[in-house]
Amino acid sequence: MPSYFAETNTPAVAASRGRPLARGNVEDREKLLTALRRVEIPMPAGPVKLDGYGNPIQNVYFRKVERNREGELQNTVIVTIPAVSQF
């Protein structure tokens, strides 16, 4: 399971993938948003796409903290709920 910090830099990938679909015209906000809504972005924690309102649809992970073999604390995923939207 990637960390929060691994996920925070990846949205730049979305912009780079949406730009060609908008034919490079990133100043046209609606055209860019329409292009981004058609792209599914592979992220470290699973695929992300945007709904019709521009909100992410992504996996949600329930984790628990436990000790690994070396005795260090770690987050362990116990349940994954795929493709969760705001609704």
N, CA, C and O atoms as a GROMACS GRO file, in nm:
protein
  348
    1MET      N    1   0.085  -0.118   0.000
    1MET     CA    2   0.000   0.000   0.000
    1MET      C    3   0.089   0.123   0.000
    1MET      O    4   0.166   0.143   0.094
    2PRO      N    5   0.081   0.205  -0.102
    2PRO     CA    6   0.164   0.326  -0.107
    2PRO      C    7   0.122   0.428  -0.002
    2PRO      O    8   0.007   0.429   0.043
    3SER      N    9   0.213   0.512   0.033
    3SER     CA   10   0.184   0.615   0.133
    3SER      C   11   0.107   0.731   0.072
    3SER      O   12   0.094   0.743  -0.050
    4TYR      N   13   0.058   0.814   0.159
    4TYR     CA   14  -0.009   0.937   0.116
    4TYR      C   15   0.085   1.022   0.030
    4TYR      O   16   0.042   1.081  -0.069
    5PHE      N   17   0.210   1.028   0.068
    5PHE     CA   18   0.307   1.110  -0.003
    5PHE      C   19   0.333   1.059  -0.144
    5PHE      O   20   0.358   1.137  -0.235
    6ALA      N   21   0.326   0.926  -0.163
    6ALA     CA   22   0.342   0.870  -0.297
    6ALA      C   23   0.225   0.911  -0.386
    6ALA      O   24   0.242   0.929  -0.507
    7GLU      N   25   0.109   0.925  -0.328
    7GLU     CA   26  -0.010   0.960  -0.404
    7GLU      C   27  -0.018   1.108  -0.439
    7GLU      O   28  -0.077   1.144  -0.541
    8THR      N   29   0.040   1.195  -0.358
    8THR     CA   30   0.018   1.338  -0.376
    8THR      C   31   0.086   1.396  -0.500
    8THR      O   32   0.042   1.500  -0.549
    9ASN      N   33   0.189   1.333  -0.550
    9ASN     CA   34   0.257   1.386  -0.668
    9ASN      C   35   0.200   1.332  -0.798
    9ASN      O   36   0.236   1.382  -0.905
   10THR      N   37   0.115   1.235  -0.792
   10THR     CA   38   0.066   1.170  -0.913
   10THR      C   39  -0.040   1.250  -0.989
   10THR      O   40  -0.054   1.226  -1.109
   11PRO      N   41  -0.114   1.343  -0.930
   11PRO     CA   42  -0.212   1.418  -1.010
   11PRO      C   43  -0.153   1.490  -1.130
   11PRO      O   44  -0.226   1.521  -1.224
   12ALA      N   45  -0.024   1.517  -1.130
   12ALA     CA   46   0.038   1.577  -1.247
   12ALA      C   47   0.026   1.483  -1.368
   12ALA      O   48   0.019   1.529  -1.482
   13VAL      N   49   0.022   1.353  -1.341
   13VAL     CA   50   0.002   1.256  -1.449
   13VAL      C   51  -0.132   1.279  -1.515
   13VAL      O   52  -0.144   1.269  -1.637
   14ALA      N   53  -0.234   1.310  -1.436
   14ALA     CA   54  -0.367   1.334  -1.491
   14ALA      C   55  -0.365   1.451  -1.588
   14ALA      O   56  -0.424   1.444  -1.696
   15ALA      N   57  -0.299   1.556  -1.550
   15ALA     CA   58  -0.293   1.674  -1.636
   15ALA      C   59  -0.219   1.641  -1.765
   15ALA      O   60  -0.260   1.685  -1.873
   16SER      N   61  -0.111   1.564  -1.755
   16SER     CA   62  -0.035   1.532  -1.875
   16SER      C   63  -0.113   1.439  -1.967
   16SER      O   64  -0.094   1.442  -2.089
   17ARG      N   65  -0.199   1.355  -1.911
   17ARG     CA   66  -0.279   1.265  -1.995
   17ARG      C   67  -0.402   1.335  -2.052
   17ARG      O   68  -0.447   1.302  -2.162
   18GLY      N   69  -0.455   1.430  -1.979
   18GLY     CA   70  -0.572   1.503  -2.028
   18GLY      C   71  -0.537   1.606  -2.134
   18GLY      O   72  -0.619   1.638  -2.220
   19ARG      N   73  -0.416   1.657  -2.129
   19ARG     CA   74  -0.376   1.762  -2.223
   19ARG      C   75  -0.383   1.717  -2.369
   19ARG      O   76  -0.439   1.790  -2.451
   20PRO      N   77  -0.329   1.599  -2.406
   20PRO     CA   78  -0.342   1.559  -2.547
   20PRO      C   79  -0.488   1.541  -2.589
   20PRO      O   80  -0.524   1.571  -2.703
   21LEU      N   81  -0.571   1.491  -2.498
   21LEU     CA   82  -0.713   1.474  -2.532
   21LEU      C   83  -0.782   1.609  -2.554
   21LEU      O   84  -0.878   1.618  -2.630
   22ALA      N   85  -0.733   1.711  -2.486
   22ALA     CA   86  -0.788   1.846  -2.505
   22ALA      C   87  -0.718   1.915  -2.621
   22ALA      O   88  -0.738   2.034  -2.644
   23ARG      N   89  -0.635   1.840  -2.694
   23ARG     CA   90  -0.559   1.892  -2.806
   23ARG      C   91  -0.469   2.008  -2.766
   23ARG      O   92  -0.449   2.103  -2.842
   24GLY      N   93  -0.414   1.996  -2.644
   24GLY     CA   94  -0.318   2.095  -2.598
   24GLY      C   95  -0.378   2.226  -2.554
   24GLY      O   96  -0.306   2.314  -2.506
   25ASN      N   97  -0.508   2.242  -2.569
   25ASN     CA   98  -0.575   2.369  -2.537
   25ASN      C   99  -0.618   2.369  -2.391
   25ASN      O  100  -0.737   2.355  -2.362
   26VAL      N  101  -0.522   2.383  -2.299
   26VAL     CA  102  -0.553   2.377  -2.157
   26VAL      C  103  -0.617   2.506  -2.106
   26VAL      O  104  -0.670   2.509  -1.994
   27GLU      N  105  -0.614   2.611  -2.186
   27GLU     CA  106  -0.679   2.736  -2.144
   27GLU      C  107  -0.831   2.723  -2.151
   27GLU      O  108  -0.903   2.794  -2.080
   28ASP      N  109  -0.881   2.634  -2.237
   28ASP     CA  110  -1.025   2.610  -2.246
   28ASP      C  111  -1.061   2.512  -2.135
   28ASP      O  112  -1.049   2.391  -2.151
   29ARG      N  113  -1.106   2.566  -2.023
   29ARG     CA  114  -1.130   2.487  -1.901
   29ARG      C  115  -1.227   2.372  -1.925
   29ARG      O  116  -1.202   2.260  -1.882
   30GLU      N  117  -1.338   2.399  -1.992
   30GLU     CA  118  -1.439   2.294  -2.014
   30GLU      C  119  -1.385   2.182  -2.101
   30GLU      O  120  -1.412   2.065  -2.076
   31LYS      N  121  -1.308   2.217  -2.203
   31LYS     CA  122  -1.251   2.114  -2.290
   31LYS      C  123  -1.152   2.027  -2.212
   31LYS      O  124  -1.150   1.905  -2.228
   32LEU      N  125  -1.070   2.090  -2.128
   32LEU     CA  126  -0.974   2.014  -2.047
   32LEU      C  127  -1.046   1.923  -1.948
   32LEU      O  128  -1.010   1.807  -1.934
   33LEU      N  129  -1.148   1.975  -1.878
   33LEU     CA  130  -1.221   1.892  -1.782
   33LEU      C  131  -1.294   1.778  -1.851
   33LEU      O  132  -1.300   1.667  -1.796
   34THR      N  133  -1.348   1.802  -1.968
   34THR     CA  134  -1.414   1.694  -2.043
   34THR      C  135  -1.312   1.585  -2.077
   34THR      O  136  -1.342   1.466  -2.066
   35ALA      N  137  -1.194   1.627  -2.119
   35ALA     CA  138  -1.089   1.530  -2.151
   35ALA      C  139  -1.046   1.451  -2.027
   35ALA      O  140  -1.029   1.330  -2.034
   36LEU      N  141  -1.029   1.520  -1.915
   36LEU     CA  142  -0.987   1.452  -1.792
   36LEU      C  143  -1.092   1.353  -1.743
   36LEU      O  144  -1.057   1.252  -1.683
   37ARG      N  145  -1.218   1.381  -1.768
   37ARG     CA  146  -1.325   1.289  -1.724
   37ARG      C  147  -1.326   1.160  -1.805
   37ARG      O  148  -1.385   1.062  -1.762
   38ARG      N  149  -1.262   1.160  -1.920
   38ARG     CA  150  -1.257   1.040  -2.005
   38ARG      C  151  -1.137   0.952  -1.976
   38ARG      O  152  -1.127   0.842  -2.029
   39VAL      N  153  -1.045   0.999  -1.892
   39VAL     CA  154  -0.920   0.928  -1.867
   39VAL      C  155  -0.927   0.854  -1.734
   39VAL      O  156  -0.975   0.908  -1.635
   40GLU      N  157  -0.879   0.728  -1.734
   40GLU     CA  158  -0.859   0.657  -1.608
   40GLU      C  159  -0.710   0.660  -1.579
   40GLU      O  160  -0.629   0.617  -1.662
   41ILE      N  161  -0.674   0.709  -1.462
   41ILE     CA  162  -0.535   0.734  -1.428
   41ILE      C  163  -0.484   0.622  -1.339
   41ILE      O  164  -0.539   0.600  -1.231
   42PRO      N  165  -0.379   0.550  -1.381
   42PRO     CA  166  -0.322   0.449  -1.293
   42PRO      C  167  -0.241   0.518  -1.183
   42PRO      O  168  -0.140   0.584  -1.210
   43MET      N  169  -0.285   0.501  -1.060
   43MET     CA  170  -0.217   0.562  -0.945
   43MET      C  171  -0.154   0.451  -0.861
   43MET      O  172  -0.190   0.334  -0.877
   44PRO      N  173  -0.062   0.484  -0.773
   44PRO     CA  174  -0.001   0.381  -0.688
   44PRO      C  175  -0.102   0.301  -0.606
   44PRO      O  176  -0.079   0.183  -0.580
   45ALA      N  177  -0.212   0.362  -0.564
   45ALA     CA  178  -0.311   0.291  -0.482
   45ALA      C  179  -0.429   0.239  -0.563
   45ALA      O  180  -0.530   0.200  -0.506
   46GLY      N  181  -0.417   0.238  -0.694
   46GLY     CA  182  -0.525   0.188  -0.778
   46GLY      C  183  -0.575   0.294  -0.874
   46GLY      O  184  -0.542   0.412  -0.859
   47PRO      N  185  -0.656   0.254  -0.972
   47PRO     CA  186  -0.701   0.346  -1.075
   47PRO      C  187  -0.793   0.455  -1.020
   47PRO      O  188  -0.870   0.432  -0.926
   48VAL      N  189  -0.784   0.573  -1.080
   48VAL     CA  190  -0.869   0.686  -1.042
   48VAL      C  191  -0.927   0.745  -1.170
   48VAL      O  192  -0.857   0.762  -1.269
   49LYS      N  193  -1.056   0.776  -1.166
   49LYS     CA  194  -1.119   0.851  -1.274
   49LYS      C  195  -1.211   0.954  -1.212
   49LYS      O  196  -1.240   0.948  -1.092
   50LEU      N  197  -1.256   1.049  -1.291
   50LEU     CA  198  -1.342   1.154  -1.241
   50LEU      C  199  -1.487   1.127  -1.279
   50LEU      O  200  -1.515   1.077  -1.388
   51ASP      N  201  -1.578   1.160  -1.189
   51ASP     CA  202  -1.720   1.149  -1.221
   51ASP      C  203  -1.765   1.274  -1.297
   51ASP      O  204  -1.683   1.361  -1.328
   52GLY      N  205  -1.891   1.283  -1.327
   52GLY     CA  206  -1.945   1.396  -1.402
   52GLY      C  207  -1.931   1.529  -1.332
   52GLY      O  208  -1.942   1.634  -1.396
   53TYR      N  209  -1.907   1.528  -1.202
   53TYR     CA  210  -1.890   1.651  -1.124
   53TYR      C  211  -1.743   1.686  -1.102
   53TYR      O  212  -1.711   1.787  -1.039
   54GLY      N  213  -1.653   1.602  -1.153
   54GLY     CA  214  -1.510   1.626  -1.137
   54GLY      C  215  -1.453   1.572  -1.007
   54GLY      O  216  -1.340   1.605  -0.971
   55ASN      N  217  -1.528   1.489  -0.936
   55ASN     CA  218  -1.480   1.429  -0.812
   55ASN      C  219  -1.421   1.291  -0.841
   55ASN      O  220  -1.466   1.222  -0.933
   56PRO      N  221  -1.322   1.250  -0.763
   56PRO     CA  222  -1.256   1.122  -0.792
   56PRO      C  223  -1.342   1.000  -0.758
   56PRO      O  224  -1.418   0.999  -0.661
   57ILE      N  225  -1.327   0.898  -0.841
   57ILE     CA  226  -1.380   0.765  -0.814
   57ILE      C  227  -1.256   0.678  -0.797
   57ILE      O  228  -1.178   0.661  -0.890
   58GLN      N  229  -1.239   0.624  -0.677
   58GLN     CA  230  -1.114   0.554  -0.646
   58GLN      C  231  -1.137   0.446  -0.542
   58GLN      O  232  -1.241   0.441  -0.477
   59ASN      N  233  -1.038   0.360  -0.526
   59ASN     CA  234  -1.045   0.255  -0.425
   59ASN      C  235  -1.029   0.316  -0.286
   59ASN      O  236  -0.957   0.414  -0.267
   60VAL      N  237  -1.097   0.254  -0.188
   60VAL     CA  238  -1.081   0.293  -0.048
   60VAL      C  239  -1.029   0.171   0.026
   60VAL      O  240  -1.077   0.059   0.007
   61TYR      N  241  -0.931   0.194   0.111
   61TYR     CA  242  -0.866   0.086   0.184
   61TYR      C  243  -0.887   0.103   0.334
   61TYR      O  244  -0.861   0.210   0.389
   62PHE      N  245  -0.934  -0.003   0.399
   62PHE     CA  246  -0.939  -0.007   0.545
   62PHE      C  247  -0.813  -0.079   0.591
   62PHE      O  248  -0.781  -0.188   0.544
   63ARG      N  249  -0.743  -0.016   0.684
   63ARG     CA  250  -0.616  -0.071   0.729
   63ARG      C  251  -0.613  -0.085   0.880
   63ARG      O  252  -0.690  -0.022   0.952
   64LYS      N  253  -0.524  -0.168   0.925
   64LYS     CA  254  -0.497  -0.177   1.068
   64LYS      C  255  -0.346  -0.169   1.088
   64LYS      O  256  -0.269  -0.205   1.000
   65VAL      N  257  -0.307  -0.122   1.204
   65VAL     CA  258  -0.165  -0.111   1.236
   65VAL      C  259  -0.125  -0.238   1.310
   65VAL      O  260  -0.188  -0.278   1.408
   66GLU      N  261  -0.020  -0.302   1.260
   66GLU     CA  262   0.031  -0.422   1.324
   66GLU      C  263   0.183  -0.429   1.307
   66GLU      O  264   0.240  -0.352   1.230
   67ARG      N  265   0.245  -0.518   1.377
   67ARG     CA  266   0.391  -0.533   1.369
   67ARG      C  267   0.427  -0.632   1.259
   67ARG      O  268   0.364  -0.736   1.243
   68ASN      N  269   0.530  -0.597   1.183
   68ASN     CA  270   0.579  -0.689   1.080
   68ASN      C  271   0.680  -0.786   1.142
   68ASN      O  272   0.697  -0.789   1.263
   69ARG      N  273   0.745  -0.866   1.059
   69ARG     CA  274   0.840  -0.968   1.109
   69ARG      C  275   0.957  -0.909   1.185
   69ARG      O  276   1.014  -0.973   1.274
   70GLU      N  277   0.994  -0.786   1.149
   70GLU     CA  278   1.106  -0.720   1.217
   70GLU      C  279   1.061  -0.646   1.344
   70GLU      O  280   1.143  -0.584   1.412
   71GLY      N  281   0.932  -0.654   1.374
   71GLY     CA  282   0.879  -0.589   1.494
   71GLY      C  283   0.842  -0.443   1.474
   71GLY      O  284   0.803  -0.375   1.569
   72GLU      N  285   0.853  -0.393   1.350
   72GLU     CA  286   0.817  -0.254   1.322
   72GLU      C  287   0.668  -0.243   1.294
   72GLU      O  288   0.607  -0.336   1.240
   73LEU      N  289   0.610  -0.129   1.330
   73LEU     CA  290   0.469  -0.106   1.301
   73LEU      C  291   0.449  -0.075   1.154
   73LEU      O  292   0.530  -0.006   1.091
   74GLN      N  293   0.340  -0.127   1.100
   74GLN     CA  294   0.308  -0.102   0.960
   74GLN      C  295   0.156  -0.100   0.942
   74GLN      O  296   0.083  -0.152   1.026
   75ASN      N  297   0.110  -0.040   0.834
   75ASN     CA  298  -0.031  -0.044   0.796
   75ASN      C  299  -0.053  -0.168   0.711
   75ASN      O  300   0.019  -0.191   0.614
   76THR      N  301  -0.152  -0.247   0.746
   76THR     CA  302  -0.188  -0.366   0.670
   76THR      C  303  -0.331  -0.349   0.620
   76THR      O  304  -0.423  -0.323   0.699
   77VAL      N  305  -0.350  -0.364   0.489
   77VAL     CA  306  -0.484  -0.352   0.431
   77VAL      C  307  -0.565  -0.475   0.471
   77VAL      O  308  -0.521  -0.588   0.452
   78ILE      N  309  -0.685  -0.451   0.527
   78ILE     CA  310  -0.772  -0.563   0.564
   78ILE      C  311  -0.894  -0.573   0.473
   78ILE      O  312  -0.950  -0.682   0.456
   79VAL      N  313  -0.937  -0.460   0.414
   79VAL     CA  314  -1.050  -0.460   0.322
   79VAL      C  315  -1.025  -0.354   0.215
   79VAL      O  316  -0.980  -0.244   0.245
   80THR      N  317  -1.055  -0.388   0.090
   80THR     CA  318  -1.048  -0.291  -0.021
   80THR      C  319  -1.188  -0.279  -0.081
   80THR      O  320  -1.250  -0.379  -0.117
   81ILE      N  321  -1.235  -0.156  -0.091
   81ILE     CA  322  -1.363  -0.129  -0.157
   81ILE      C  323  -1.331  -0.057  -0.287
   81ILE      O  324  -1.286   0.058  -0.284
   82PRO      N  325  -1.353  -0.122  -0.401
   82PRO     CA  326  -1.314  -0.062  -0.528
   82PRO      C  327  -1.414   0.043  -0.579
   82PRO      O  328  -1.534   0.035  -0.552
   83ALA      N  329  -1.361   0.140  -0.652
   83ALA     CA  330  -1.439   0.239  -0.726
   83ALA      C  331  -1.544   0.311  -0.640
   83ALA      O  332  -1.663   0.307  -0.671
   84VAL      N  333  -1.499   0.376  -0.534
   84VAL     CA  334  -1.589   0.449  -0.445
   84VAL      C  335  -1.604   0.591  -0.495
   84VAL      O  336  -1.504   0.659  -0.522
   85SER      N  337  -1.728   0.637  -0.507
   85SER     CA  338  -1.754   0.775  -0.548
   85SER      C  339  -1.817   0.850  -0.430
   85SER      O  340  -1.838   0.792  -0.323
   86GLN      N  341  -1.845   0.975  -0.450
   86GLN     CA  342  -1.906   1.053  -0.342
   86GLN      C  343  -2.050   1.011  -0.315
   86GLN      O  344  -2.106   1.045  -0.211
   87PHE      N  345  -2.110   0.938  -0.408
   87PHE     CA  346  -2.249   0.896  -0.389
   87PHE      C  347  -2.251   0.753  -0.348
   87PHE      O  348  -2.358   0.696  -0.326
   0.00000   0.00000   0.00000
